[in-house]
Amino acid sequence: MRLLSGLGMGEAASQSPAPLPKNLALVQALRGVAAIAVVAHHTIRTFTVKASAGIVPPALIGAPAFYDALAFGVDLFFVISGFIMVYVSGAYMASDKPILGFLLKRAARIYPIYIIVSLVLIGLKVMNHVTEGASSFDLQPLRIATSLLLIPAFNEAGGVQPILGVGWTLSYELYFYLLFAAAVVVARKAFFAPLAAFILLAITACSLLPGKAAIVSFLANPIAIEFLFGCLVALAIKRGARMPLPLPAIAVATAALFVAPLFVHAEAWRVLCWGLPSAVIVFAAVSLEADGKVTRTPKVFGLVGDASYSIYLVHILIVGIVGARVGRMVSAAIGTGYASTAAVAAIVVLATLVGIAMYYVVERPIAEFLAKRIGGYERTRLGRVSKVRV
């Protein structure tokens, strides 16, 4: 009954929920889990479906159902993003802060480090084109511009991806931020109805359109529903709802992430196969923290969570540069599946360490610099609004 009462369906709905923690250590740890899952997913694929000649597939982790399931990291990121937007945006919903400040903070979070990593990748592609005659498709000015701005566009293979492939998820992040901001402006605390309506209508309408342009394919992807899952989790938590038996719920949801690909094509059904279990995991994790059952996590989880965005972006470079080379070397020298598994683990660790270093050297200094400027803008704007009200 506690879950139902927290949603306003029982007697306890009239009671004020206990104050919620400002910082959620488990959510930050889940960001780290999501990043590592994606790194492992791409690394294992380098040793399997994308393996060059001579690479021995890894033992234990080389089954498609396993490494495909690790793509759930993206879905977990999306659910967390939807959750965080609602959890921390009360001041914007109450008009205590300008919504432009919200958008500036989101842009400052997404663009700087993404552009830096993208430019490094573009530089490597220029070198490959000059020295090895590699394709120049990604070197076209329009392709570079749409990629850096995260505007949905087709890649050379016909997929909707920027030059830095993982950036497709950031296009959805920006899409969600813009819709969320518009919904808050229109409906304030009743934002969810217009937000959900637009996302669902866009998916339905674009799915029915013939001859898919890049933006139509982008909007037709139901993965945007996962942001709504996160919003619902935050709304439930704020109203006092808690996940019954959170630890068993996390265990069952985690198992579902890996079991689902055994029975269905998880990519086609990912909103249900990976998005819904991810929402259960986030709901259960926040329930544990909101009830004070978990107040801290090991520092390494917090560290990887803090650096998760840098890890997510830079791992593509690391896996691309060393993955196949290490795979061939290990396969030639030892030639066993267990050696390949160890090589995969080493590459995942390397990518994680490089991402952590980039977080401290590049991402965090830039974020702190921009946060001060945006915070100054919000305070100035708030002061002007206060004078007008007086």
C-alpha positions in Angstrom: 0.0 0.0 0.0 2.9 2.3 0.5 3.6 2.6 -3.2 -0.1 3.4 -3.9 -0.4 5.8 -1.1 2.6 7.8 -2.2 1.0 8.2 -5.6 -2.0 9.8 -4.0 -4.2 6.7 -3.9 -4.5 6.1 -0.1 -4.8 7.8 3.2 -1.1 8.5 3.5 -1.3 10.8 0.5 -2.4 13.6 2.7 0.8 13.3 4.8 3.9 15.3 3.9 6.7 13.0 2.6 10.0 13.1 4.5 12.6 15.5 3.2 14.6 13.9 0.3 18.4 13.8 0.2 19.9 16.4 -2.1 22.7 14.2 -3.3 21.9 10.6 -4.3 25.0 8.5 -4.1 23.3 5.4 -5.5 22.1 7.2 -8.6 25.6 8.5 -9.2 26.9 5.0 -8.8 24.4 3.8 -11.3 25.7 6.4 -13.8 29.1 4.7 -13.4 27.5 1.3 -13.9 25.9 2.5 -17.1 29.1 3.9 -18.4 31.1 0.8 -17.7 28.4 -1.4 -19.3 28.6 0.6 -22.5 32.4 0.5 -22.5 32.3 -3.3 -22.1 29.6 -3.6 -24.7 31.7 -1.9 -27.4 35.0 -3.6 -26.3 33.5 -7.1 -26.5 32.1 -6.3 -29.9 35.6 -5.4 -31.1 36.6 -9.0 -30.2 33.5 -10.6 -31.7 31.1 -9.2 -34.3 33.6 -6.5 -35.4 36.7 -8.6 -34.9 39.4 -8.4 -37.6 41.0 -11.6 -38.8 43.1 -13.5 -36.3 41.3 -12.3 -33.1 40.2 -15.1 -30.8 36.7 -14.4 -29.3 36.7 -14.0 -25.5 35.6 -16.8 -23.3 32.7 -16.5 -20.9 31.6 -13.1 -22.1 31.5 -13.8 -25.9 27.9 -14.8 -26.1 25.8 -12.3 -28.1 23.0 -12.3 -25.5 25.5 -11.2 -22.9 27.4 -8.4 -24.7 24.2 -7.1 -26.4 22.5 -6.8 -23.1 25.3 -4.5 -21.9 23.8 -1.9 -24.2 21.3 -1.4 -21.4 23.8 1.3 -20.1 22.2 3.7 -22.6 18.7 3.0 -21.3 19.8 3.4 -17.7 21.4 6.7 -18.6 18.1 7.9 -20.2 16.0 6.9 -17.2 18.4 8.6 -14.8 18.4 11.7 -17.0 14.6 11.9 -16.8 14.6 11.3 -13.1 17.3 14.0 -12.4 15.5 16.6 -14.5 12.4 16.4 -12.3 14.2 15.8 -9.1 16.3 18.9 -9.2 14.1 21.3 -11.2 11.7 22.5 -8.5 13.0 26.0 -8.6 12.3 26.3 -12.4 8.8 24.8 -12.0 8.1 27.4 -9.3 9.5 30.2 -11.5 12.2 30.9 -8.9 14.9 30.5 -11.6 14.8 31.4 -15.3 14.2 28.5 -17.5 17.0 29.8 -19.8 19.4 29.1 -17.0 18.3 25.4 -17.0 19.0 25.2 -20.7 22.3 26.9 -20.4 23.4 24.4 -17.7 22.3 21.5 -19.8 24.2 22.8 -22.8 27.3 23.5 -20.7 27.1 19.9 -19.4 26.8 18.3 -22.9 28.7 20.4 -25.5 32.2 21.3 -24.3 33.7 17.9 -23.6 31.7 16.3 -26.5 33.1 18.9 -29.0 36.6 18.3 -27.7 36.4 14.5 -28.1 34.7 14.9 -31.5 37.4 17.2 -32.8 40.1 14.7 -31.7 38.3 12.0 -33.6 37.9 14.2 -36.7 41.6 14.9 -36.5 42.3 11.1 -36.5 40.0 10.7 -39.5 41.9 13.4 -41.4 45.1 11.6 -40.7 43.7 8.3 -41.9 42.3 9.9 -45.0 45.6 11.5 -45.9 47.9 8.6 -45.1 45.6 5.6 -45.9 43.0 7.0 -48.3 40.2 6.3 -45.8 36.7 7.6 -46.6 36.2 11.4 -46.5 32.4 11.2 -45.8 32.9 12.4 -42.2 35.1 15.2 -43.3 32.4 17.1 -45.3 31.7 20.5 -43.7 28.0 19.9 -43.4 28.6 16.5 -41.8 31.0 18.1 -39.3 28.6 20.9 -38.5 25.6 18.7 -37.8 27.8 16.3 -35.8 29.2 19.0 -33.5 25.8 20.6 -33.0 24.2 17.2 -32.4 21.6 17.7 -35.1 20.3 14.3 -36.2 21.8 13.3 -39.5 22.6 10.0 -41.4 26.1 8.5 -41.2 27.8 6.8 -44.1 26.1 3.5 -43.2 22.6 5.1 -43.1 22.2 5.2 -39.3 21.3 8.4 -37.5 24.6 9.1 -35.8 27.1 11.9 -35.5 30.8 11.4 -36.3 31.4 10.4 -32.6 29.0 7.5 -32.7 27.8 7.6 -29.1 26.7 11.1 -29.7 23.3 9.9 -30.9 22.3 9.5 -27.3 23.2 13.1 -26.6 20.9 14.3 -29.4 18.1 12.6 -27.5 19.3 14.2 -24.3 19.1 17.6 -25.9 15.7 16.8 -27.4 14.4 15.9 -24.0 15.9 19.0 -22.3 14.2 21.2 -24.9 10.8 19.5 -24.5 11.1 19.5 -20.7 11.9 23.2 -20.6 9.0 24.0 -23.0 6.6 21.8 -20.8 7.7 23.6 -17.6 7.1 27.0 -19.2 3.7 26.0 -20.4 2.4 24.0 -17.4 4.9 24.4 -14.6 4.4 21.6 -12.1 1.9 20.0 -14.4 4.6 19.6 -17.0 4.3 15.8 -17.4 1.1 15.7 -19.4 2.3 18.0 -22.3 5.7 16.4 -22.2 4.4 12.9 -22.5 1.8 13.9 -25.1 4.4 15.5 -27.4 6.8 12.6 -27.2 4.2 9.9 -27.8 2.5 11.9 -30.6 5.9 12.4 -32.3 6.7 8.7 -32.1 3.3 7.7 -33.5 3.2 10.3 -36.3 6.8 9.9 -37.4 6.4 6.1 -37.4 3.6 6.4 -39.9 5.4 8.8 -42.3 6.8 7.3 -45.5 10.3 7.9 -46.6 12.2 8.5 -43.4 14.4 11.6 -43.3 17.0 11.7 -40.5 14.9 13.8 -38.2 11.8 11.6 -38.8 13.7 8.5 -38.0 15.1 10.2 -34.9 11.7 11.3 -33.6 10.1 7.9 -34.4 12.4 6.0 -32.0 10.4 5.0 -28.9 13.6 5.2 -26.8 12.5 8.7 -25.8 9.8 7.1 -23.7 12.6 6.1 -21.3 13.0 9.7 -20.2 9.3 9.6 -19.2 10.0 6.5 -17.1 12.6 8.6 -15.2 10.2 11.5 -14.8 7.5 9.1 -13.4 10.0 7.7 -10.9 10.9 11.2 -9.7 7.3 12.2 -9.4 6.5 9.1 -7.4 9.5 9.6 -5.1 8.6 13.2 -4.5 5.1 12.2 -3.5 6.3 9.7 -0.9 6.1 6.5 -3.0 8.7 3.8 -2.4 9.6 0.6 -4.1 8.5 -2.4 -2.0 11.4 -4.8 -1.3 13.9 -2.7 -3.2 16.8 -5.1 -3.0 14.9 -8.0 -4.5 13.5 -5.6 -7.1 17.0 -4.6 -8.2 18.0 -8.3 -8.4 15.0 -9.2 -10.5 15.3 -6.2 -12.8 19.0 -6.8 -13.3 18.3 -10.4 -14.2 15.6 -9.2 -16.7 18.2 -7.1 -18.5 20.2 -10.1 -19.4 17.4 -12.7 -19.8 15.3 -10.7 -22.2 17.7 -10.9 -25.1 17.5 -14.7 -24.9 13.8 -14.6 -25.9 13.2 -11.5 -28.0 15.2 -9.1 -30.2 16.0 -6.7 -27.4 17.0 -3.8 -29.6 13.6 -3.8 -31.2 11.9 -4.0 -27.8 14.5 -2.1 -25.8 12.0 0.2 -24.1 10.4 -2.8 -22.4 13.5 -5.1 -22.2 16.0 -2.6 -20.9 14.1 0.7 -20.3 11.5 -0.7 -17.9 14.0 -2.7 -15.8 16.3 0.3 -15.7 13.4 2.3 -14.3 12.7 -0.3 -11.6 16.4 -0.2 -10.7 16.5 3.6 -10.3 13.2 3.6 -8.4 14.5 0.9 -6.0 17.9 2.6 -5.6 16.3 6.0 -4.8 13.9 4.3 -2.4 16.8 2.9 -0.4 18.4 6.4 -0.1 15.2 8.3 0.5 14.5 5.9 3.5 18.0 6.3 4.8 18.8 2.7 4.3 21.8 3.7 2.1 23.6 6.9 2.9 27.0 6.4 1.1 28.7 4.2 -1.4 32.4 3.2 -1.8 34.4 6.1 -3.1 35.3 4.3 -6.3 31.6 4.1 -7.3 31.3 7.9 -6.7 34.5 8.5 -8.7 33.4 6.5 -11.7 29.9 8.0 -11.5 31.4 11.5 -11.5 33.5 10.7 -14.5 30.8 8.7 -16.3 30.2 11.3 -19.0 33.9 11.6 -19.9 34.3 7.8 -19.8 31.3 7.4 -22.0 32.7 9.8 -24.6 36.4 9.0 -24.6 36.1 5.2 -24.6 35.2 5.2 -28.3 38.7 6.6 -29.0 40.4 4.1 -26.7 38.6 1.1 -28.0 39.0 2.2 -31.6 42.8 2.8 -31.2 43.9 -0.1 -29.1 41.0 -2.6 -29.2 41.8 -4.5 -32.4 45.6 -4.1 -32.0 45.5 -5.6 -28.5 43.2 -8.3 -29.7 45.5 -9.4 -32.5 48.6 -9.2 -30.3 47.1 -11.3 -27.5 45.5 -13.8 -30.0 48.8 -14.2 -31.8 50.9 -14.5 -28.6 48.6 -16.7 -26.5 45.6 -17.6 -28.6 43.0 -18.6 -26.0 39.6 -17.2 -25.2 40.5 -16.5 -21.6 43.4 -14.4 -22.8 41.0 -12.4 -24.9 38.7 -12.0 -22.0 41.6 -10.6 -19.9 42.4 -8.2 -22.8 38.8 -7.0 -22.9 39.0 -6.3 -19.1 42.3 -4.5 -19.5 40.9 -2.3 -22.2 37.8 -1.5 -20.2 40.0 -0.5 -17.2 42.2 1.6 -19.5 39.2 3.4 -21.0 37.8 4.1 -17.5 41.1 5.5 -16.3 41.5 7.8 -19.3 37.9 8.9 -18.8 38.6 9.7 -15.1 41.7 11.6 -16.1 39.8 13.6 -18.7 37.1 14.4 -16.1 39.7 15.9 -13.7 41.8 17.7 -16.3 39.2 18.9 -18.8 35.5 18.3 -17.9 35.4 19.4 -14.3 37.4 22.6 -14.7 35.2 23.6 -17.7 32.0 22.7 -15.8 33.1 24.8 -12.8 34.0 27.8 -14.9 30.7 27.7 -16.8 28.6 27.0 -13.7 29.9 30.2 -12.1 28.9 32.2 -15.1 25.5 30.7 -15.5 24.9 31.0 -11.7 25.7 34.7 -11.9 23.2 35.1 -14.8 20.5 33.3 -12.7 21.2 35.5 -9.6 21.1 38.6 -11.7 17.9 37.6 -13.4 16.3 36.6 -10.1 17.3 40.0 -8.6 15.6 41.8 -11.5 12.4 39.7 -11.1 12.4 40.4 -7.3 12.5 44.2 -8.0 9.7 43.9 -10.4 7.5 42.0 -7.9 8.2 44.6 -5.2 
